[in-house]
Amino acid sequence: MWFQVGSTGTLGVNYGDNTNCNANGRRTYSGTKALALNTWYHVTAIVSGPTDMKLYIDGTEDVGAYDGFATGGAIALALSRLLTK
């Protein structure tokens, strides 16, 4: 899992299925709030599955959109093991 800041200054959270970082091998959730340069933010991501991700900036949810086609791979397996224990 990794964060990225897009060209418009919006924050995104990504996770991959360990195949590659293109749209077929990763899933991205990008928020809509543009981050200002030279400003500190507290950011949190909750990734529960390929269509269940949330971003929080300074404690406020940043609602956005999904991109990419990864369906979970290793992360889905790890999450299912954690949730069933």
Contacts in CASP RR format, 6 or more apart in sequence:
PFRMAT RR
TARGET T0000
AUTHOR 0000-0000-0000
METHOD contacts of the structure
MODEL  1
MWFQVGSTGTLGVNYGDNTNCNANGRRTYSGTKALALNTWYHVTAIVSGP
TDMKLYIDGTEDVGAYDGFATGGAIALALSRLLTK
1 13 0 8 1.000
1 14 0 8 1.000
1 15 0 8 1.000
1 16 0 8 1.000
1 45 0 8 1.000
1 47 0 8 1.000
1 75 0 8 1.000
2 13 0 8 1.000
2 14 0 8 1.000
2 15 0 8 1.000
3 11 0 8 1.000
3 12 0 8 1.000
3 13 0 8 1.000
3 14 0 8 1.000
3 43 0 8 1.000
3 45 0 8 1.000
4 11 0 8 1.000
4 12 0 8 1.000
4 13 0 8 1.000
4 14 0 8 1.000
4 28 0 8 1.000
5 11 0 8 1.000
5 12 0 8 1.000
5 35 0 8 1.000
6 12 0 8 1.000
6 30 0 8 1.000
8 34 0 8 1.000
9 34 0 8 1.000
9 35 0 8 1.000
10 30 0 8 1.000
10 31 0 8 1.000
10 32 0 8 1.000
10 33 0 8 1.000
10 34 0 8 1.000
10 35 0 8 1.000
11 30 0 8 1.000
11 31 0 8 1.000
11 33 0 8 1.000
11 35 0 8 1.000
11 43 0 8 1.000
11 55 0 8 1.000
11 57 0 8 1.000
11 62 0 8 1.000
12 28 0 8 1.000
12 29 0 8 1.000
12 30 0 8 1.000
12 31 0 8 1.000
12 45 0 8 1.000
12 55 0 8 1.000
13 28 0 8 1.000
13 29 0 8 1.000
13 45 0 8 1.000
13 47 0 8 1.000
13 53 0 8 1.000
13 55 0 8 1.000
14 21 0 8 1.000
14 26 0 8 1.000
14 27 0 8 1.000
14 28 0 8 1.000
14 29 0 8 1.000
15 26 0 8 1.000
15 27 0 8 1.000
15 47 0 8 1.000
15 70 0 8 1.000
15 72 0 8 1.000
15 75 0 8 1.000
16 25 0 8 1.000
16 26 0 8 1.000
16 27 0 8 1.000
16 70 0 8 1.000
16 72 0 8 1.000
16 73 0 8 1.000
16 75 0 8 1.000
17 25 0 8 1.000
17 26 0 8 1.000
17 70 0 8 1.000
17 71 0 8 1.000
17 72 0 8 1.000
17 73 0 8 1.000
17 74 0 8 1.000
17 75 0 8 1.000
18 73 0 8 1.000
18 74 0 8 1.000
19 25 0 8 1.000
19 70 0 8 1.000
20 26 0 8 1.000
23 67 0 8 1.000
23 68 0 8 1.000
23 69 0 8 1.000
24 68 0 8 1.000
24 69 0 8 1.000
24 70 0 8 1.000
25 68 0 8 1.000
25 69 0 8 1.000
25 70 0 8 1.000
26 68 0 8 1.000
26 70 0 8 1.000
27 50 0 8 1.000
27 53 0 8 1.000
27 66 0 8 1.000
27 67 0 8 1.000
27 68 0 8 1.000
27 69 0 8 1.000
27 70 0 8 1.000
27 71 0 8 1.000
27 72 0 8 1.000
28 66 0 8 1.000
28 67 0 8 1.000
28 68 0 8 1.000
29 45 0 8 1.000
29 47 0 8 1.000
29 53 0 8 1.000
29 54 0 8 1.000
29 55 0 8 1.000
29 64 0 8 1.000
29 65 0 8 1.000
29 66 0 8 1.000
29 67 0 8 1.000
30 64 0 8 1.000
30 65 0 8 1.000
30 67 0 8 1.000
31 55 0 8 1.000
31 62 0 8 1.000
31 63 0 8 1.000
31 64 0 8 1.000
31 65 0 8 1.000
32 62 0 8 1.000
32 63 0 8 1.000
32 64 0 8 1.000
33 57 0 8 1.000
33 62 0 8 1.000
35 41 0 8 1.000
35 57 0 8 1.000
41 57 0 8 1.000
41 58 0 8 1.000
42 57 0 8 1.000
42 58 0 8 1.000
42 59 0 8 1.000
43 55 0 8 1.000
43 56 0 8 1.000
43 57 0 8 1.000
44 55 0 8 1.000
44 56 0 8 1.000
44 59 0 8 1.000
45 53 0 8 1.000
45 54 0 8 1.000
45 55 0 8 1.000
45 56 0 8 1.000
46 53 0 8 1.000
46 54 0 8 1.000
46 56 0 8 1.000
47 53 0 8 1.000
47 75 0 8 1.000
48 79 0 8 1.000
49 72 0 8 1.000
49 75 0 8 1.000
49 76 0 8 1.000
49 79 0 8 1.000
50 66 0 8 1.000
50 70 0 8 1.000
50 71 0 8 1.000
50 72 0 8 1.000
50 76 0 8 1.000
51 66 0 8 1.000
53 66 0 8 1.000
54 61 0 8 1.000
55 61 0 8 1.000
55 62 0 8 1.000
55 64 0 8 1.000
56 62 0 8 1.000
END
